Amino acid sequence: MSNAPEAGPGSREFSLELGEDLVQTRDWLHEFAASVIRPAAAEWDEREETPWPVLEEAAKIGLYSLDFYTTQYLEPSGLGIPVVFEELFWGDAGIGMSLAGSTLATLSVVANGTPEQVGEWCPQMFGGPGDVKLGAFCSSEPDAGSDVSAIRTRATYDAAAGEWVLNGVKTWVTNGGIADVHVVVASVDPSLGSRGQASFVVPPGTPGLSMGQKFRKHGIRASHTAEVVLSDVRVPGRCLLGGRDRLEERLARVREGGRAGEQAAMRTFEASRPGVAAMAVGIARAAAEYAAEYSTRRVQFGRPIGQNQAVAFMLADMQAAVDAARLLAWRAAWMARHGRPFRRAEGSMSKLVAGETAVRVTEQAIQILGGNGYTREFPVERWHRDAKIFTIFEGTSEIQRLIIGRAITGLDVR
C-alpha cells in the first residue's frame, strides 16, 4: 500500500474495514448467490444460454438494475463493485457474467459520454422487472484483440443526413447481438491508429446490426458471447459518445502533434480492471473454500485428507493467494474511486494476479478432490474452466505484464 500517494485534504484513508451498508450488501448478495445462483449454475453451464430466469429474479429484488450498480460504483470507499462482483462470481462465473456483462457497456458510456448521453442510454441497458434488457461493449475484432490500434471497423460521417455510418465486424462480444444497446469502438481516422478512434451507441432495433457466430466456450458458458456484424449501420449524430465537437478538437490536436488523451477502449478497460480482478477472486475463493471443506470430509488411510501435510500446505497456499489477490483488487478500486493515478499500473497488477490466482487455485482444488474433482458431479471442474478466461479477456496476462513493466521502468517495453 506504500506506493499509493498520500491522502489529500478531505479524502478517505484506505481501510480494510467495510462500512455497515457494504457489509449488509455483501451478506444480501451472498444469500442470493447461495440460494439462487449456485443451484442453477450447472444447468445453465450445460445449456450454454443466457439465464434469463436468474436475471429476472435479480431484477425483481433490485440487484440487476442501473440504480444498484451506480450505487456501488459511487460507494465512498471504492470497494462496492469489488465486493459485489466477488460474491456474484463466488456463486457462478457464467451467471455472474450475465448479471455483470452490461456494466462494461455502461462504463464506456460513463467514461466517454456526456451527462445527457449517460442519462439516455445507461437505463436502456438494464430495463426492469418483467422487461430485462442488456448492454454490449464491442471492441475486439478478428484481427484486433490485444492490439486495439488495429481496429478496422469504420465510422464515417454523413453530413447531409447528420448520421454516422458504421461498418465492420466485432468479436468476443458479451451479450453481442442480443443486447438492446451496443457500444461500438470504431475508427474515424485510420491514419491515426488508436488515436483516431471513438465510441458510438447503436440504439435498440437499428437496421444493419446483426449477430454473427455465437461462440461455444470452454468456460463462463452461461454468458452469451458472439460476433456482431455492422453493415451500413446508421446512427444519429448524438450517438457519438462525447459529441462531434470534442472529437474534432481531439483529432485536430493529434494531427498537429499533440496528445490525444486516453484511447476510448483503453479508458473503459482501465476503469473495469479492479472489478474484473474481483470476479476472479470470487472464483478462486469458491474453490479454496470448497477444497478446504472437502478435505475435512474425505477420509483416506483412516483420517481426513486435510490432516496430510501435502494437502494442508496446498490449502494454505490457496487461501493466502486468494487473500493477496483480493487486497490488490481493493487497493486498485480504492485508488480509482479517489482519483489516485495508477502510476505503477496498480489496476493491471490486480487483474494479472487475480486472474492467474484463479487458474492456479481452481487447479489445486481439482488436485485435492482427485478423480472427483475431474468430474462434472463436483463444481471445481467448472470453476477451473471458468477461471481460465481471466488470463485472456480484457487484457491478457502478457499485456498486463507489458503495462506493468512500462510503468515501473519508464521504458518502452515491447
URVEN-V127346 format. One record per pair of residues at least 12 apart in sequence whose C-alpha atoms are under 10 Angstrom apart, sorted by the first residue. I is the first residue (numbers start at 0). J is the second residue. Records with the same first field share a line. If there is no record, write none. Layout:
# URVEN-V127346
I: J / J
This chain:
# URVEN-V127346
0: 13 / 326 / 327 / 330 / 331
2: 341 / 342 / 343 / 345
3: 330 / 331 / 334 / 339 / 340 / 341 / 342 / 343 / 345
4: 334 / 339 / 340 / 341 / 342
5: 339
6: 337 / 339
7: 337
10: 75 / 76 / 337 / 338
11: 75 / 76 / 333 / 337
12: 76 / 333 / 337
13: 76 / 77 / 329 / 330 / 333 / 334 / 337
14: 76 / 78 / 329 / 330 / 333
15: 76 / 78 / 326 / 329 / 330
16: 76
17: 76 / 78 / 79 / 82
18: 74 / 75 / 76 / 78 / 79
20: 74 / 79
21: 71 / 74 / 76 / 78 / 79 / 82 / 83
22: 79 / 82
24: 71 / 79 / 82 / 83 / 86
25: 79 / 82 / 83 / 84 / 85 / 86 / 87
26: 83 / 86
27: 62 / 83 / 86
28: 57 / 62 / 82 / 83 / 84 / 85 / 86 / 87 / 90
29: 83 / 85 / 86 / 87 / 89 / 90
30: 86 / 90
31: 56 / 57 / 60 / 62 / 86 / 87 / 90
32: 86 / 87 / 88 / 89 / 90 / 91 / 94 / 95
33: 86 / 87 / 89 / 90 / 91
34: 90
35: 53 / 56 / 57 / 90
36: 50 / 53 / 54 / 56 / 57 / 87 / 88 / 89 / 90 / 91 / 92 / 93 / 94 / 95
37: 87 / 88 / 89 / 90 / 91 / 92 / 94 / 378
38: 90 / 91
39: 52 / 53 / 90 / 91 / 94
40: 53 / 90 / 91 / 92 / 93 / 94 / 95 / 220 / 221 / 378 / 381
41: 91 / 93 / 220 / 221 / 375 / 376 / 377 / 378 / 381
42: 221
43: 93 / 94 / 219 / 220 / 221 / 222
44: 91 / 92 / 93 / 94 / 216 / 218 / 219 / 220 / 221 / 222 / 381 / 385
45: 220 / 221
46: 220 / 221
47: 93 / 214 / 215 / 216 / 218 / 219 / 220 / 221 / 222 / 223 / 224
48: 93 / 94 / 97 / 220 / 221 / 222 / 223 / 224
49: 93 / 94 / 96 / 97 / 98 / 174 / 177 / 220 / 221 / 222 / 223 / 224
50: 93 / 94 / 95 / 97 / 98 / 221 / 222 / 223
51: 94 / 97 / 98 / 131 / 221
52: 131
53: 94 / 95 / 97 / 98
54: 94 / 95 / 97 / 98 / 125 / 127 / 128 / 131 / 132
55: 127 / 128 / 129 / 130 / 131 / 132
56: 128 / 129
57: 98 / 127 / 128 / 131
58: 98 / 125 / 126 / 127 / 128 / 129 / 130 / 131
59: 127 / 128 / 129 / 131
60: 128
61: 127 / 128
62: 83 / 98
63: 97 / 98 / 99 / 101 / 125 / 126 / 127 / 128 / 131 / 132
64: 98 / 101 / 102 / 122 / 124 / 125 / 126 / 127 / 128 / 131 / 132
65: 101 / 102 / 105 / 121 / 122 / 123 / 124 / 125 / 126 / 127
66: 122 / 125
68: 80 / 83 / 99 / 102 / 105
69: 102 / 105
71: 83
72: 106 / 274 / 332 / 336
73: 336
74: 336
75: 333 / 336 / 337
76: 329 / 332 / 333 / 334 / 335 / 336 / 337
77: 329 / 330 / 331 / 332 / 333 / 334 / 335 / 336 / 337
78: 273 / 274 / 277 / 328 / 329 / 330 / 331 / 332 / 333 / 334 / 336
79: 274 / 329 / 332 / 333
80: 271 / 273 / 274 / 275 / 277 / 278 / 329 / 332
81: 273 / 274 / 275 / 276 / 277 / 278 / 280 / 281 / 325 / 328 / 329 / 331 / 332 / 333
82: 274 / 277 / 278 / 280 / 281 / 325 / 328 / 329
83: 99 / 274 / 277 / 278 / 281
84: 96 / 98 / 99 / 273 / 274 / 275 / 276 / 277 / 278 / 279 / 280 / 281
85: 274 / 275 / 276 / 277 / 278 / 279 / 280 / 281 / 282 / 283 / 284 / 285 / 325
86: 277 / 278 / 280 / 281 / 282 / 284 / 285
87: 99 / 277 / 278 / 281 / 282
88: 277 / 278 / 279 / 280 / 281 / 282 / 283 / 284 / 285 / 382 / 385
89: 277 / 278 / 279 / 280 / 281 / 282 / 283 / 284 / 285 / 286 / 382
90: 281 / 282 / 285
91: 219 / 221 / 278 / 281 / 282 / 285 / 378 / 381 / 382 / 385
92: 218 / 219 / 220 / 221 / 222 / 278 / 279 / 281 / 282 / 381 / 382 / 384 / 385 / 386
93: 218 / 219 / 220 / 221 / 222 / 223 / 381 / 382 / 385
94: 219 / 220 / 221 / 222 / 223
95: 219 / 221 / 222 / 278 / 281
96: 173 / 174 / 219 / 220 / 221 / 222 / 223 / 278
97: 133 / 173 / 174 / 219 / 220 / 221 / 222 / 223
98: 125 / 133 / 222
99: 133 / 134 / 173 / 222 / 274 / 275 / 278
100: 124 / 133 / 134 / 135 / 136 / 172 / 173 / 174 / 222 / 223
101: 121 / 124 / 125 / 132 / 133 / 134 / 135 / 136 / 173 / 174 / 178 / 179 / 180 / 181
102: 121 / 124 / 125 / 133 / 134 / 135 / 136 / 271
103: 134 / 135 / 136 / 137 / 173 / 182 / 267 / 268 / 270 / 271
104: 120 / 121 / 124 / 133 / 134 / 135 / 136 / 137 / 173 / 180 / 181 / 182 / 183 / 200 / 267
105: 117 / 120 / 121 / 122 / 123 / 124 / 125 / 134 / 135 / 136 / 180 / 181 / 182 / 267
106: 121 / 136 / 266 / 267 / 268 / 270 / 271
107: 121 / 135 / 136 / 182 / 183 / 184 / 198 / 199 / 200 / 240 / 263 / 264 / 265 / 266 / 267 / 268 / 270 / 271
108: 120 / 121 / 136 / 182 / 198 / 199 / 200 / 239 / 240 / 241 / 263 / 267
109: 121 / 240 / 241 / 267
110: 240 / 241 / 263 / 264 / 266 / 267 / 270
111: 197 / 198 / 199 / 239 / 240 / 241 / 242 / 261 / 262 / 263 / 264 / 266 / 267
112: 198 / 199 / 200 / 238 / 239 / 240 / 241 / 242
113: 239 / 240 / 241 / 242
114: 241
115: 237 / 241
116: 200 / 237 / 238 / 239 / 240 / 241 / 242
117: 240
120: 134 / 180 / 181 / 182 / 200 / 201 / 202 / 238
121: 133 / 134 / 180
122: 134 / 180
123: 178 / 179 / 180 / 202 / 203
124: 178 / 179 / 180 / 181 / 203
125: 178 / 179 / 180
126: 179
131: 179
132: 177 / 178 / 179 / 180
133: 173 / 174 / 175 / 177 / 178 / 179 / 180 / 181
134: 173 / 174 / 175 / 176 / 177 / 178 / 179 / 180 / 181 / 182 / 203
135: 172 / 173 / 174 / 175 / 176 / 177 / 178 / 179 / 180 / 181 / 182 / 183 / 200 / 201 / 224 / 227
136: 169 / 171 / 172 / 173 / 174 / 175 / 178 / 180 / 181 / 182 / 183 / 184 / 198 / 200 / 264 / 267
137: 168 / 169 / 170 / 171 / 172 / 173 / 174 / 175 / 181 / 182 / 183 / 184 / 185 / 198 / 199 / 226 / 227 / 264
138: 150 / 152 / 168 / 169 / 170 / 171 / 172 / 182 / 183 / 184 / 185 / 198 / 263 / 264 / 265 / 393
139: 151 / 152 / 168 / 169 / 170 / 171 / 172 / 183 / 184 / 226 / 264 / 392 / 393
140: 152 / 167 / 168 / 169 / 170 / 171 / 172 / 226 / 227
141: 168 / 169 / 170 / 171 / 226
142: 168 / 169 / 170
143: 169 / 170
144: 169 / 170 / 171 / 392 / 393 / 394 / 395
145: 391 / 392 / 393 / 394 / 395 / 397 / 398
146: 193 / 394 / 398
147: 184 / 192 / 193 / 196 / 262 / 263 / 264 / 265
148: 186 / 189 / 191 / 192 / 193 / 194 / 195 / 196 / 262 / 264
149: 186 / 189 / 192 / 193
150: 167 / 168 / 169 / 184 / 185 / 186 / 189 / 192 / 193 / 196
151: 166 / 167 / 168 / 169 / 184 / 185 / 186 / 187 / 189 / 192 / 196
152: 165 / 166 / 167 / 168 / 169 / 183 / 184 / 185 / 186 / 187 / 189 / 196 / 228 / 229
153: 165 / 166 / 167 / 168 / 184 / 185 / 186 / 187 / 188 / 189 / 196 / 197 / 229 / 231
154: 166 / 167 / 183 / 184 / 185 / 186 / 187 / 188 / 189 / 196 / 197 / 198 / 199 / 231 / 232 / 233 / 239
155: 185 / 186 / 187 / 188 / 231 / 233
156: 187 / 233 / 234 / 235 / 236 / 243
157: 233 / 235 / 236
158: 236
160: 233 / 235 / 236
161: 233 / 234 / 235 / 236 / 237
162: 232 / 233 / 234 / 235 / 236 / 237 / 238 / 239
163: 187 / 199 / 231 / 232 / 233 / 234 / 235 / 236 / 237 / 238 / 239
164: 229 / 230 / 231 / 232 / 233 / 234 / 235 / 236
165: 183 / 184 / 185 / 186 / 187 / 199 / 201 / 207 / 208 / 228 / 229 / 230 / 231 / 232 / 233 / 234
166: 185 / 186 / 207 / 208 / 228 / 229 / 230 / 231 / 232 / 233
167: 185 / 208 / 227 / 228 / 229 / 230 / 231 / 232
168: 208 / 209 / 210 / 211 / 226 / 227 / 228 / 229 / 230
169: 183 / 184 / 185 / 210 / 211 / 225 / 226 / 227 / 228 / 229
170: 210 / 211 / 212 / 213 / 214 / 224 / 225 / 226 / 227 / 228
171: 212 / 213 / 214 / 223 / 224 / 225 / 226 / 227 / 392
172: 210 / 213 / 214 / 223 / 224 / 225 / 226 / 227
173: 222 / 223 / 224 / 225 / 226
174: 210 / 213 / 222 / 223 / 224 / 225 / 226 / 227
175: 209 / 210 / 211 / 212 / 213 / 223 / 224 / 225 / 226 / 227 / 228
176: 208 / 209 / 210 / 211 / 212 / 213 / 223 / 224 / 225 / 226 / 227 / 228
177: 203 / 209 / 210 / 223 / 224 / 225 / 227
178: 202 / 203 / 204 / 210 / 223
179: 201 / 202 / 203 / 204 / 205
180: 200 / 201 / 202 / 203 / 204 / 205
181: 199 / 200 / 201 / 202 / 203 / 205 / 208 / 227
182: 198 / 199 / 200 / 201 / 202 / 238 / 239 / 240
183: 197 / 198 / 199 / 200 / 201 / 227 / 229 / 239 / 240 / 264
184: 196 / 197 / 198 / 199 / 200 / 240 / 262 / 263 / 264
185: 197 / 198 / 199 / 263 / 264
186: 198
187: 246 / 250
188: 250
190: 254
191: 250 / 253 / 254
192: 262
193: 259 / 261 / 262 / 263 / 264 / 265
194: 249 / 250 / 253 / 254 / 258 / 259 / 260 / 261 / 262 / 263
195: 246 / 249 / 250 / 253 / 254 / 259 / 262 / 263
196: 246 / 250 / 262 / 263 / 264
197: 239 / 240 / 241 / 242 / 243 / 246 / 262 / 263 / 264
198: 238 / 239 / 240 / 241 / 242 / 262 / 263 / 264
199: 234 / 235 / 236 / 237 / 238 / 239 / 240 / 241 / 242
200: 234 / 235 / 236 / 237 / 238 / 239 / 240
201: 229 / 232 / 233 / 234 / 235 / 238 / 239
202: 233 / 234 / 235 / 238
205: 232 / 233 / 234
206: 229 / 230 / 231 / 232 / 233 / 234
207: 228 / 229 / 230 / 231 / 232 / 233
208: 227 / 228 / 229 / 230 / 231 / 232 / 233
209: 226 / 227 / 228 / 229 / 230 / 232
210: 224 / 225 / 226 / 227 / 228 / 229
211: 225 / 226 / 227 / 228 / 229
212: 224 / 225 / 226 / 227 / 228
213: 225 / 226 / 227
214: 226
216: 384 / 385 / 388
217: 381 / 383 / 384 / 385 / 386 / 387 / 388
218: 380 / 381 / 382 / 383 / 384 / 385 / 386 / 387 / 388
219: 381 / 382 / 384 / 385 / 386 / 387 / 388
220: 381 / 384 / 385
240: 263
246: 259
264: 393
265: 393 / 394
267: 393
268: 346 / 347 / 393 / 394
269: 335 / 341 / 344 / 345 / 346 / 347 / 393 / 394
270: 331 / 332 / 335 / 336 / 346
271: 332 / 335 / 346 / 350 / 393
272: 328 / 331 / 332 / 345 / 346 / 347 / 348 / 349 / 350 / 351 / 393 / 394
273: 325 / 327 / 328 / 329 / 330 / 331 / 332 / 333 / 334 / 335 / 345 / 346 / 347 / 348 / 349 / 350 / 353
274: 328 / 329 / 331 / 332 / 346 / 349 / 350
275: 328 / 346 / 349 / 350 / 351 / 353 / 354 / 389 / 392 / 393
276: 324 / 325 / 327 / 328 / 329 / 331 / 332 / 346 / 347 / 348 / 349 / 350 / 351 / 352 / 353 / 354 / 355 / 356 / 357 / 389
277: 324 / 325 / 326 / 327 / 328 / 329 / 332 / 349 / 350 / 353 / 354
278: 325 / 328 / 350 / 353 / 354 / 357 / 386 / 389
279: 321 / 324 / 325 / 328 / 349 / 350 / 351 / 352 / 353 / 354 / 355 / 356 / 357 / 358 / 385 / 386 / 387 / 388 / 389 / 390
280: 320 / 321 / 322 / 323 / 324 / 325 / 326 / 328 / 349 / 350 / 352 / 353 / 354 / 355 / 356 / 357 / 360 / 386
281: 321 / 325 / 353 / 357 / 386
282: 321 / 353 / 354 / 356 / 357 / 358 / 360 / 361 / 379 / 382 / 383 / 385 / 386
283: 317 / 318 / 320 / 321 / 322 / 324 / 353 / 354 / 355 / 356 / 357 / 358 / 359 / 360 / 361 / 362 / 364 / 379 / 382 / 383 / 386
284: 317 / 318 / 320 / 321 / 322 / 325 / 356 / 357 / 360 / 361
285: 321 / 357 / 360 / 361 / 364 / 378 / 379 / 382
286: 317 / 318 / 321 / 357 / 360 / 361 / 362 / 363 / 364 / 365 / 378 / 379 / 380 / 382 / 383
287: 313 / 314 / 315 / 316 / 317 / 318 / 319 / 320 / 321 / 357 / 360 / 361 / 363 / 364 / 379
288: 314 / 317 / 318 / 364
289: 361 / 364 / 368 / 377 / 378 / 379
290: 305 / 310 / 313 / 314 / 317 / 360 / 361 / 363 / 364 / 365 / 366 / 367 / 368 / 372 / 379
291: 304 / 305 / 310 / 311 / 313 / 314 / 315 / 317 / 318 / 364 / 367 / 368
292: 305
293: 305 / 364 / 367 / 368
294: 306 / 307 / 310 / 311 / 314 / 364 / 367 / 368
297: 367 / 368
304: 367 / 368
305: 367
309: 367
310: 363 / 364 / 366 / 367
311: 367
313: 360 / 363 / 364 / 366 / 367
314: 360 / 363 / 364 / 367
316: 360 / 363
317: 356 / 357 / 359 / 360 / 361 / 363 / 364
318: 360
320: 352 / 353 / 355 / 356 / 357 / 359 / 360
321: 352 / 353 / 356 / 357 / 360
322: 353
323: 349 / 352 / 353 / 356
324: 348 / 349 / 350 / 351 / 352 / 353 / 354 / 355 / 356 / 357
325: 349 / 352 / 353
326: 349 / 353
327: 345 / 346 / 347 / 348 / 349 / 350 / 351 / 352 / 353
328: 345 / 346 / 347 / 348 / 349 / 350 / 352 / 353
329: 346 / 349
330: 345 / 346 / 349
331: 344 / 345 / 346 / 347 / 348 / 349 / 350
332: 345 / 346 / 349
334: 346
341: 403 / 406
342: 403 / 406 / 407
343: 402 / 403 / 404 / 405 / 406 / 407 / 408 / 409
344: 399 / 400 / 401 / 402 / 403 / 404 / 405 / 406 / 407
345: 402 / 403 / 406
346: 399 / 402 / 403
347: 394 / 395 / 396 / 398 / 399 / 400 / 401 / 402 / 403
348: 396 / 399 / 400 / 402 / 403
349: 399
350: 389 / 390 / 393 / 394 / 395 / 396 / 399
351: 389 / 390 / 391 / 394 / 395 / 396 / 397 / 398 / 399 / 400 / 403
352: 389 / 390 / 396 / 399
353: 386 / 389 / 390
354: 386 / 387 / 388 / 389 / 390 / 391 / 392 / 395 / 396
355: 386 / 387 / 388 / 389 / 390 / 391 / 396
356: 386 / 389 / 390
357: 382 / 383 / 385 / 386 / 387 / 388 / 389 / 390
358: 382 / 383 / 384 / 385 / 386 / 387 / 388 / 389 / 390
359: 383 / 386 / 387
360: 379 / 382 / 383 / 386
361: 379 / 380 / 381 / 382 / 383 / 384 / 385 / 386 / 387
362: 379 / 380 / 382 / 383 / 384 / 386
363: 379 / 383
364: 379 / 380 / 382 / 383
365: 377 / 378 / 379 / 380 / 382 / 383
366: 379
368: 380
398: 413
400: 412
401: 413
